Amino acid sequence: MANIGGFTKRFSAAAGLVLDFALPATCAGCGVEGDALCAQCEPALDARLALAPGIPVGLPGEVPAPLVQVEWCASFSGVTRRALHALKYGGERRIAGPAGRAVARRWARAGAGGDVMVPVPASADRIRDRGYDQAALIAREASAHLGLPVRDDLLERVRHTIAQFDLDRTSRGRNVRGAFRVRPGARLPPGVGPSGTPWIVLVDDVLTTGSTLSACATTLLDAGACAVSAITVARKR
């Protein structure tokens, strides 16, 4: 049965590739034929680009401990929401290009630094089903434009979690507690912190309460990082 299941997944993936070639690609934002995001829709990802760094006064949710900084590119609505849904659930990995570039622009605008970018890992089951980890694709694109190295082999999710949007704030924290670890045998890269410890920049697609980012940051600090910041493409309000 396992072989049949594996064959079915491989067949589905191959069929998807055939459809990609047979059907014209369309913009995830408006549906026009062409790029993953057309020239009219892509600027939606830069909605916060001109804003000063930091969380605006009055926005619920301060920087979640133990993170020292959180940035995001746009609110999780409209074009941005449709684009990230296409990336996460629709197999449209091309969205990682404009999403990663938006992350790079916002991080540079915030005047922030860091030694290495680390994507928040999806579960092995979800990566298997999608064929990729969307946060890793975004981080790779962003790192190429920022000149920061990316380590998508550093963190792993060791426990399956319920989708965060199904839970309230308290339950989200419990849901991801202990869900991440540094991969066995993996070493933190060198950095500018005490004794050469790194300042790590977490990268993810959507920020809600920050529970997932906090869990990852705690794991990295316990492993020896000197500080952990985070940036996401979008934030739910």
N, C-alpha and C positions, 0 to 999 in steps of 0.2 A: 504493500500500500504506500509506503514511504517513497518508493521509486516512482509510482504512478503520480503521487502528489508533486514530486520534483519535476517530473516530465510535464505535468500540467502547467506549472509555474513557468517553466522554460518556454513552453509553447505559447503561453499568454504573452510573455515578454517579446518573443519573436513576432507574434501577430501585431503587437503594439508598434513595433518598429516598422513593419510593413505599412500599417495605417498611417504612420508619421510621414512616410514617403508618398503614399497614395493620396492623402488628403492635404489640402493647403493649411498651413499653420495660421492661426489667428491671434490677435492681441487679446490677452487675458482681461484687459481693462474694458474694452469696448466691442471686441469681436471682429474688428476690421482685419482683413487678410494681410498677413505680413509678419512683422517681428513679434517676439514674445510680449513686449509692451511697445505700442506705437509711440511716435514722437509727441503726440498730444497727451498720452496717458503716463508716460514714464516720469514726468516732473512731479506727479502726485507723491512719489516716494521721497521727494525732497521737501515735503511740506514744512519741516522744521529746520531746514538747512540754515536759514538766516538768523535763527533765534540764538540768544546767548546760551552757553552751556549751563547745565543744571536743570533741576525740576522746578517748573514755574510755581510761584506761590499760589496756594489754593488747590493745586492738583492733589487728589488723594494719593497717599502712599509715598512716604519719604524713601530715601535710598535704603533698600532692605539690607540689614546687617547679615553678614560681615562685609558686604561690598562697600567700596569707598567711593564709587561713582557709577551712575547709570545714564546712558544716553539712548535715544531712539530716533528714528527718521521721520515717522509719520504716525498718525492715529490709525487704528485698525478699523478702517471703514472704507467704503467706496472702492476706488481702483486698487488701493493697497490691499484691502481685504480679499478682493477677487483674485489679485495676482498671487498672494500667498496661498490661497486655497488651491489655485491651479498648480502651484509648486508642490504643495504638501499632499494633496489628494488626487490631483488630476494628471500626475506624471509629467508635468510641463517643467522639466529641469532647466529650460532656457531662462526662466524667471530668475534663477540664481545670479545671472550676469548683472542685470540692472539692480537687483536687490543688494548684491555685494558692492557694487559701485556706489550706491546710495549710502551704505554703511561706511565705506571709506571716506566719502565726502563729509558726512556728519562727524565722524571721529576726528578728522583733520580740522574741521571748523571748530570743534570743541576745544582744540588746543591740547588734547590729551596725548599721552604717549603709550608706553608699555613695551614689554620685551617680546611677547609672543601672544598670538591669538589662538584661543582654544574653543572649538565649537561645543555647544551642549549636545551630548550624544543622544540619539534616539535609541530605542530598544532594538535588539538584534532582529526581533520578529518584524518590526516596522520597516527596518532597513531592507530586510529580505523581501517584504511585500512590495515596497516602493521601488527597490533596485538602487536606492541611494539614500544618504542622510542629508536632508535639505540644509541643516545648519552647517554641515561640513562644506557643502558646495558654496554657500554664501561666504563663509570664512575664507575659503581659498581665493575667491574673487576679490574680497576686500583686502586680503593680505598682499595680493599682487599689486594693488594700487597704492597701498600704504608703505610697502617695503618692509613690513613686519613678517617674520616667519609664522607659519601656522602649524600647530601640532594637533592633528585630528586622531592621533594614536595615544593620547595621554589619558583621557577620561573614558570610562565606559559605564554604561547603565547596567547594574547587576540585579535589579529587581524590577519586574513589570509593574507599571503604575497605571492608574485610571486616568483617562484624559482630564486635564486640569479644569477645563471649562465646565465639567459636570459637577464640580465641587465648590463649596463655599470657602472663604479665606482660611479658616482654621483647618478644615479638612485637607486643603491643598498642601499646607505645611507638613502634615502627618503623612500625606500620600508620597512625598518625595524624600522624606527623611531616611537617610541610609541607602538611597537608591543608586548612588554613584560611588565609584572608587577610581583611584589611579590604577591603570592596568598593571598587572604583575610584571615586574622587570623594567617598567618604564621609569625613566629618570626625568626630573624637571630640568628644563634647559637653563643655562646660566643667565644671570640678569644683573641689574644694577643695584639690587638691594643688599642688605648686610650679608657678608660672606658670599656674595655673588648670587643671591636668591632672586628669582624673577618676579616682575610685575606682570600678571597675566590678565589678558582681556578676553572675557567670555563673549561668544557670539551666538545669538539665537534668532529665530524668526519673529516670535511674538512674546511680549512681556505682559503678564496680567498682574498678579500680586507680587511676583519676584521670588516665590517660594522655590522654584526650580533653580534659578540663578543662585539663590542663597545656599541651597544644598550643594551645588557644584563648588561654590566659593569656599565653603567650610571644608570640603574634601581637599581642595588645592592648598589651603592655608595649613591644614594639618600635615600635608605632605611637604611643606617647607616654602611655599610661595611667600613673598614679602607683602604682597597686596594683590587684590583682585578687583577689577572693574568689569563693566559689562556694557554691551551695546546690542540692540535688537533693531530689526527693520521696523517693527510696529509696536504700539502699546495699546492695550484695551483700557478704556476708561470706565 
